Amino acid sequence: MANIEIYSSPICGFCYRAKSLLDQKGAAFKEIDVLMDSGRKKEMMNRAGGRHTVPQIFINDMHVGGCDELYALDRAGNLDKMLAEESLS
């Protein structure tokens, strides 16, 4: 399975939606809470090209974007393929 990381906040509705879609797909993911740890938020912004909103989603270290981008990948039929790819790390 793919290595999935989601930078999120417990008070974010878009984070909930993104995690819900991944749960429906049976995909395990690592959730990184940026609300309480400013260092993790800086890490997220560095990895996401300056984006500062949550969620920011990475699949096999590739930046997917946020919730809207994740759902767009699913609608285009590309998300299942990405989730099935093995992580190289």
N, C-alpha and C positions, 0 to 999 in steps of 0.2 A: 504494500500500500504506500501511498504518497505520505510524505512528511508535511503536515499542515500546521501552520502557526497563525493564530488570530490575536492581534493586539485589540483589546476591547476594554469596555467599562461596564460595570454592573448596572448602570442606569441608562444604557443605550439601547433603544428599540431596534435600531439597525443591526446592532451586534446580535441581539436575540434572533432576528430573522435570518441572519447569515448562519449562525450556529444551528438553527432549526433545519435549514436546508441541508447542511452537512450531516446532521443527525439522521435525516430522512434517507440520505444516501448511504448511511452506515459507515461514514468516514470518521475516524478518530482524529482529534486535533488537540494541539496544545494551546491553551488560552493564556494570554499574557495580559494581566490587568494593569493598565497604565494610570488609573485614577489615583492610586495611592503611592505610586513610585515614579517620580519625575524622571529618574534615570532611564526607566523603561520607555517612557514617552519619547525621550531624546533618541534612544535607540531605534524606536519605530520610525521617527521622522527621518533619521539618517538612512534607514533601509528603504523607506517609501518615497524617497526623492523630495522630502520636505513636506509631504502631506501630514496634517496634524489632526485630522478627524478620525474617529474610530467607527467601524472596524477597519483595520488594514490587514489584509489576508495574504499569506505567502504559501504557495504550494511548491514543494521541493525547491525552496529558496528563491522561487520566482515570484515577484510581486504581482498579485492578481488585481489588487485594488480594494475597493470597499464592497458593501452589500450589493449595490446596483450592478457592479461589474461581475460579481459572483453569479447573480441571477441571469445576467446576460450570457455568460458562458454556458449556463445550464440550458437556456432557451436555444442557443446555437448548437447544442449537442456536443460541446467541447469539454464540459466539466467532468463527465463520467470518464473520459479518456485520461484527463489529467489526474483524477483520483486513483486510477488504476496503475499509473506509472510508479515504478519503484524509485525511491529516493536514492541518489548516488552517494549521499553522505552517511 
